[in-house]
């Protein structure tokens, strides 16, 4: 079995072949074909669904470039002489290409996707990957009218884009429905431009909700078995009331065709993104100013949180909103602005969707007790993450006293060790100098150069401190110990290790 791939449903022109299968429906009961309302939905909304045509000029590669490029053939191939003559005959005067033998002419590539009109003034929603890097964008209406469009704004993190064009006649628009009201098994209708065939209607059911497929920081897809293929990207997913409840964005397929696993961005997310793109031309997401990680079973046991839930605060930005509100590393966020937080993704999504400048209640668990903190959200700024520290294998110039605990060789931080592992002066704690390859610490990816800052939420400064805390936890019957670990740059994370 070949591995399935996750791919945007974008179609590039030049598809080699299209396989069409026919299946007999004789004897199939009427109810197996779906509800009667599908045709009514399609008739109602079809004129609001558009094709998106884009073109892009790309530099041709050397060696003839573009369509005149000589195919790469094995030396001595029987086709080598044939293709050599064929491509030489296609070159311009002097035996070179028209742009000069070393300067192949640029060429244009085209692509087709889908979109839908949400405002009769000519506002269209589609996927960002449909129009990314395009030099020219055109909207093609259901009757074939082609109109040039301009880009209003994009959001790469949700793969959404808003376009604007000047209509030459009255338009039909559609509105967003409430994706939160969808139930598993509800019928949905997808309309788009698969394989550049033009407006095509397919139907299916909601297979799953809130799918996280690790394609972005705010994944919460609707999964459907309605046929979605290359070219459907950016097209709408309707409920049986004719409201848009999703934007078709991704498929899982080993071949590029539908195998019944398609994903749509829910309308609740789309509506918020579209509003901001129309108003500001960009996204202005809320920012809490914390780094978070999952609450594993071991971490929950160490923190006495039952059942395991929430987002564990691993670090707090000194300039972020959480700092003055009193949120600290080790706190577990379980509710934000009245919404339950089951995992880090929940917190990321709800914070991003909250208005910048809004004051919200954040419920945390600290030392087994719930507390409520009031935070005024800032604005998230996109920035590259700090690069990992570069470590060196140079031995320290003087002998370092180490102690073993938890499968780790530990030493008090010294000037020599800071220099060896490039550890910032602001980082305090006990440095790891070696990790037992067969230990739980190795499985949790601790490595030489990491610094243990706290053990069971108490600061440590020597290997003896750590051993003392571990011995006490064993006496108390604990199965694991929670470590606060820093890398050389001061970025923190929590790691739970077995003490058995």
C-alpha positions in Angstrom: 0.0 0.0 0.0 1.4 3.4 -1.0 1.5 6.1 1.6 -1.2 8.7 1.2 -0.3 12.3 0.8 -1.9 15.5 2.0 -2.1 17.9 -0.9 -3.9 21.1 -1.8 -6.7 20.5 -4.3 -5.2 23.0 -6.8 -5.1 21.9 -10.5 -2.2 22.9 -12.8 -2.8 22.8 -16.5 -1.1 20.0 -18.3 -2.9 17.0 -16.7 -1.8 14.0 -18.7 -5.0 11.9 -18.5 -8.4 11.7 -16.8 -9.8 8.3 -15.9 -13.6 8.2 -15.8 -15.4 5.2 -14.3 -19.0 4.3 -14.7 -21.0 2.4 -12.2 -24.5 0.9 -12.6 -27.1 2.2 -10.3 -29.8 -0.2 -11.3 -31.8 -1.4 -8.4 -30.4 1.2 -6.1 -33.0 2.5 -3.7 -33.8 6.2 -4.0 -32.9 7.0 -0.4 -29.3 5.8 -1.0 -28.6 8.7 -3.4 -29.0 11.3 -0.6 -31.7 13.7 0.3 -34.0 15.3 -2.3 -32.9 18.9 -1.4 -29.5 18.6 -3.0 -30.8 19.7 -6.4 -32.6 22.7 -4.8 -29.3 23.8 -3.1 -27.3 23.5 -6.3 -29.9 25.5 -8.3 -29.9 28.2 -5.6 -26.2 28.8 -5.3 -24.5 27.6 -8.5 -24.3 31.2 -9.9 -22.4 32.3 -6.8 -19.6 29.8 -7.3 -16.8 30.9 -9.6 -13.7 29.5 -11.2 -10.4 31.2 -10.4 -7.9 31.4 -13.3 -4.3 32.6 -12.6 -1.2 33.0 -14.6 2.4 33.4 -13.5 5.6 34.2 -15.5 8.5 32.0 -14.5 12.1 32.0 -15.5 12.9 29.2 -17.9 15.8 27.0 -16.8 19.1 26.8 -18.8 19.8 24.2 -21.4 17.1 25.4 -23.8 14.5 26.2 -21.1 10.8 26.0 -21.0 9.1 23.9 -23.6 12.3 23.7 -25.7 14.2 22.0 -23.0 15.9 18.8 -24.1 14.6 15.7 -22.1 17.2 14.1 -19.9 17.9 10.7 -21.5 20.4 8.0 -20.5 23.7 8.1 -22.6 23.4 5.8 -25.6 19.6 5.7 -25.5 18.1 4.9 -28.9 16.0 8.1 -28.6 18.9 10.3 -27.8 19.7 11.1 -31.5 16.0 11.6 -32.4 15.4 14.1 -29.6 18.7 15.9 -30.3 17.7 16.5 -33.9 14.1 17.4 -32.9 15.1 20.1 -30.4 17.8 21.5 -32.6 15.3 22.1 -35.4 13.0 24.0 -32.9 15.7 26.5 -32.0 16.0 29.9 -33.5 18.5 31.2 -36.0 22.1 30.4 -35.3 21.2 27.2 -33.5 20.3 28.9 -30.3 16.9 29.7 -28.6 15.1 32.9 -29.5 16.3 34.5 -26.4 19.9 33.4 -26.9 21.3 30.0 -26.2 22.2 31.0 -22.7 19.2 33.2 -22.1 16.0 31.1 -22.5 12.8 33.1 -22.7 10.5 33.2 -19.6 7.3 31.3 -19.9 3.8 31.5 -18.4 2.1 28.9 -16.3 -1.6 28.7 -15.7 -3.7 27.2 -13.0 -7.4 26.9 -12.1 -9.2 26.7 -8.8 -12.5 27.7 -7.3 -14.1 30.4 -5.2 -17.4 31.9 -4.3 -19.1 35.3 -4.2 -20.0 36.6 -0.7 -21.0 40.2 -1.7 -22.7 41.3 -4.9 -20.3 44.2 -5.2 -17.8 41.6 -6.4 -16.1 40.1 -3.3 -14.8 36.5 -3.7 -13.3 34.1 -1.2 -10.8 31.4 -2.2 -7.7 29.6 -1.0 -4.4 31.4 -0.7 -2.6 28.5 -2.5 -4.9 29.0 -5.5 -3.7 32.5 -6.2 -0.2 32.5 -4.5 2.5 34.1 -6.6 0.1 34.9 -9.5 0.9 37.7 -11.8 -2.7 37.9 -13.0 -6.0 36.7 -11.4 -9.3 36.3 -13.3 -12.7 35.3 -12.0 -14.8 33.2 -14.4 -18.6 33.3 -13.7 -20.9 30.4 -14.1 -22.0 31.8 -17.5 -18.4 32.0 -18.8 -17.8 35.7 -18.2 -14.2 36.3 -17.4 -13.3 39.4 -15.3 -9.9 40.5 -14.0 -9.7 40.5 -10.2 -7.4 42.2 -7.7 -6.2 40.8 -4.4 -7.6 42.2 -1.2 -5.6 40.2 1.3 -4.4 36.7 2.3 -3.9 34.7 5.4 -1.4 31.9 4.9 -2.0 30.3 8.3 -5.6 29.4 7.4 -4.9 29.3 3.6 -7.6 31.8 2.8 -7.7 34.8 0.4 -10.2 37.5 -0.6 -10.4 38.9 -4.1 -12.4 41.9 -5.5 -13.6 42.5 -9.1 -15.9 44.9 -10.8 -19.1 43.1 -12.0 -20.5 43.9 -15.4 -24.0 42.7 -14.4 -26.0 41.8 -11.2 -24.4 38.9 -9.2 -25.7 36.2 -6.9 -24.0 35.9 -3.5 -24.0 33.3 -0.7 -23.8 33.7 3.1 -21.9 31.9 5.8 -23.7 29.4 8.0 -22.8 28.2 11.5 -20.3 25.4 11.2 -20.5 24.8 14.9 -24.0 23.4 14.4 -22.9 20.7 12.0 -23.3 17.2 13.2 -21.5 14.0 12.1 -23.5 12.5 9.3 -25.1 15.8 8.2 -25.3 16.0 4.4 -23.1 18.6 2.7 -22.7 19.8 -1.0 -19.4 20.8 -2.6 -19.3 22.9 -5.7 -16.1 23.7 -7.6 -14.0 23.2 -10.7 -12.4 19.8 -10.5 -9.9 18.9 -13.2 -10.9 22.2 -15.0 -14.2 20.7 -16.0 -16.2 23.7 -14.9 -18.9 24.0 -12.2 -19.4 20.5 -10.7 -21.7 19.5 -7.8 -20.9 16.6 -5.5 -22.5 15.6 -2.2 -21.6 13.6 0.9 -21.7 13.7 4.6 -19.7 15.3 7.5 -17.3 12.5 8.4 -15.6 14.3 11.3 -15.2 17.7 12.9 -12.2 19.6 14.5 -9.7 17.6 12.5 -6.0 18.5 13.3 -3.8 17.2 10.4 -0.8 19.3 11.4 -0.9 21.5 8.3 -1.0 24.8 10.3 -1.2 26.3 13.8 -5.0 26.7 13.8 -6.1 23.3 12.3 -9.8 22.5 13.0 -11.0 21.1 9.7 -14.4 19.7 8.7 -13.7 16.2 7.1 -16.1 15.1 4.4 -16.5 12.3 1.9 -18.1 14.6 -0.7 -15.9 14.2 -3.7 -13.2 16.9 -3.7 -10.5 16.8 -6.4 -7.7 18.9 -7.7 -9.2 22.2 -8.8 -11.9 22.2 -6.0 -9.6 24.3 -3.8 -11.3 27.4 -2.6 -14.7 26.2 -3.5 -17.6 26.3 -1.0 -19.0 23.4 1.1 -22.8 24.0 1.6 -25.3 22.7 4.1 -28.8 21.8 2.8 -30.0 25.4 3.6 -27.6 26.7 0.9 -25.3 28.4 3.5 -21.5 28.1 3.2 -20.2 26.0 6.2 -16.7 25.5 4.9 -14.0 26.2 2.2 -12.7 23.1 0.5 -8.9 23.2 1.0 -7.1 19.8 1.3 -7.5 16.2 0.3 -5.7 13.0 1.4 -5.0 10.9 -1.7 -2.2 8.7 -3.1 -3.1 9.7 -6.6 -4.5 13.3 -6.5 -8.1 12.1 -6.9 -10.8 11.9 -4.3 -10.8 8.8 -2.1 -13.4 10.2 0.2 -11.1 12.1 2.6 -11.4 15.8 2.1 -11.0 18.8 4.4 -12.7 22.2 4.6 -11.9 25.2 6.7 -15.0 25.7 8.9 -17.1 28.8 8.2 -16.7 30.1 11.7 -12.9 30.5 11.0 -13.4 31.7 7.5 -15.9 34.4 8.4 -13.6 36.0 11.0 -10.6 35.9 8.7 -12.6 37.4 5.7 -13.9 40.2 7.9 -10.4 41.2 8.9 -9.0 40.9 5.4 -11.8 43.1 4.0 -11.3 45.6 6.8 -7.6 45.7 7.3 -6.1 43.8 4.3 -4.3 41.6 6.9 -5.0 39.5 10.0 -4.8 41.0 13.5 -4.7 38.0 15.8 -4.8 38.1 19.6 -1.6 37.4 21.5 -1.2 36.0 25.0 2.6 36.0 25.2 3.2 32.4 26.4 4.8 29.3 25.1 2.7 26.2 25.7 2.9 22.4 25.5 0.7 19.4 26.1 -0.3 18.1 29.5 0.7 14.4 29.1 -0.5 11.8 31.6 2.9 11.9 33.3 2.8 15.7 33.6 -0.8 15.6 34.9 0.2 13.1 37.5 3.1 15.3 38.6 0.9 18.4 38.8 -2.0 16.4 40.3 -4.4 17.4 37.5 -7.3 15.0 37.0 -8.2 14.3 34.3 -5.3 15.5 32.1 -6.3 18.7 30.3 -5.4 22.2 29.4 -2.2 23.9 28.0 0.9 23.9 30.1 2.7 27.3 30.2 6.4 26.5 29.5 7.5 30.1 29.1 6.2 33.7 29.5 7.3 36.5 27.2 8.8 39.4 29.3 7.0 41.9 27.0 3.8 39.9 26.6 0.3 40.5 28.1 0.5 37.3 30.3 3.5 38.6 32.3 1.8 41.6 34.0 -1.3 39.5 34.5 0.7 37.1 36.8 0.7 34.0 34.6 3.9 32.0 35.3 5.7 28.9 33.8 4.1 25.8 35.3 0.6 27.2 35.2 -1.9 25.1 33.3 -4.6 27.1 31.3 -7.9 25.2 31.4 -10.3 28.0 30.4 -9.9 31.2 28.3 -12.6 33.8 27.9 -15.3 31.3 29.1 -14.2 28.6 26.7 -12.8 25.3 27.9 -9.2 24.5 26.9 -8.6 20.8 26.4 -5.2 21.0 24.7 -2.7 23.6 23.4 -4.4 23.8 20.0 -7.6 24.9 21.6 -5.8 27.7 23.4 -3.9 28.8 20.2 -7.2 29.0 18.2 -9.3 30.8 20.8 -6.5 33.4 21.5 -6.0 34.0 17.8 -9.8 34.5 17.3 -10.1 37.0 20.2 -10.0 40.7 19.5 -6.8 42.6 20.1 -7.1 44.7 23.2 -10.0 42.7 24.8 -9.7 41.9 28.5 -10.4 38.3 29.2 -10.5 35.9 32.1 -7.9 33.1 32.0 -8.5 30.3 34.4 -5.3 28.5 35.4 -4.4 25.6 37.7 -1.4 26.4 39.9 -0.3 23.9 42.6 -3.6 22.0 42.3 -5.7 25.2 42.8 -7.7 27.0 40.2 -7.0 30.8 39.9 -8.5 33.4 37.5 -6.2 36.0 35.9 -7.4 39.0 33.9 -5.4 39.5 30.7 -5.6 42.3 28.1 -4.6 40.7 24.8 -1.9 42.1 22.6 -1.4 41.6 18.9 0.4 38.6 17.5 3.4 39.6 15.3 4.8 36.9 12.9 8.5 36.4 13.6 11.0 33.7 13.0 11.8 31.5 16.0 15.1 31.8 17.7 17.6 29.4 16.2 18.8 26.5 18.3 22.1 26.9 20.0 25.1 25.6 18.3 26.9 23.1 20.5 30.5 22.1 20.3 32.2 18.8 21.2 35.3 20.6 22.6 36.1 19.2 26.1 36.1 21.6 29.0 39.5 22.9 30.0 39.1 21.7 33.5 37.5 18.7 35.3 33.8 19.1 36.0 32.3 17.4 39.1 29.2 15.5 38.0 26.4 13.5 39.7 24.1 10.9 38.2 20.3 11.0 38.6 17.4 10.0 36.3 19.8 8.7 33.7 21.6 12.0 33.5 25.1 13.2 34.3 24.6 16.6 36.0 26.9 19.4 36.9 26.6 22.9 38.5 26.8 25.6 35.9 30.3 27.1 35.6 31.9 29.6 33.2 33.6 26.7 31.4 30.3 24.8 30.9 28.5 28.0 29.7 31.2 28.5 27.1 31.2 24.8 26.1 27.5 24.7 25.4 27.0 28.4 24.5 24.5 28.8 27.4 23.3 32.4 28.0 24.2 34.1 31.3 20.5 34.5 32.1 20.0 30.7 32.3 20.2 29.3 35.8 20.2 25.7 37.0 22.0 22.4 36.6 23.5 21.5 33.2 23.2 18.1 31.6 26.6 16.8 30.5 25.5 13.3 29.3 22.4 11.3 28.8 22.1 7.5 29.2 21.0 6.2 25.8 18.6 3.6 27.4 17.0 6.1 29.8 13.6 7.7 29.9 15.4 11.0 29.6 16.8 10.0 26.2 13.3 9.0 25.0 12.1 12.5 26.1 14.9 14.0 24.0 17.0 15.6 26.8 20.5 16.2 25.6 23.9 17.4 26.8 23.7 21.2 27.1 20.1 21.3 28.4 19.8 23.0 31.8 17.4 21.8 34.5 15.9 24.9 36.1 13.3 23.4 38.5 12.4 19.9 39.8 8.8 19.5 40.9 8.4 23.3 40.6 11.3 24.1 43.0 14.5 25.7 41.8 17.8 23.7 41.8 21.4 24.7 41.5 23.3 21.4 41.9 23.1 17.7 41.1 22.7 17.0 44.8 19.5 19.2 44.8 18.0 17.2 42.1 18.8 13.8 43.7 17.3 15.0 47.0 14.1 16.0 45.3 13.9 12.7 43.4 14.4 10.7 46.6 11.7 12.6 48.3 9.2 12.1 45.5 9.9 8.3 45.5 9.2 8.3 49.3 5.9 10.1 48.6 4.9 7.4 46.1 5.1 9.5 43.0 5.7 7.7 39.7 7.2 10.6 37.8 9.0 13.9 38.4 8.3 17.2 36.5 11.4 19.0 35.3 11.5 22.6 33.9 14.2 22.4 31.3 15.9 25.3 29.4 17.9 25.2 26.2 21.0 27.3 25.8 19.0 30.3 24.6 16.7 30.3 27.6 13.6 28.7 26.0 11.8 26.6 28.5 9.8 23.3 28.3 8.5 20.8 30.9 9.6 17.2 30.8 8.1 14.4 33.0 10.6 11.6 33.8 9.8 8.3 35.5 11.3 7.9 39.0 10.6 4.2 39.2 
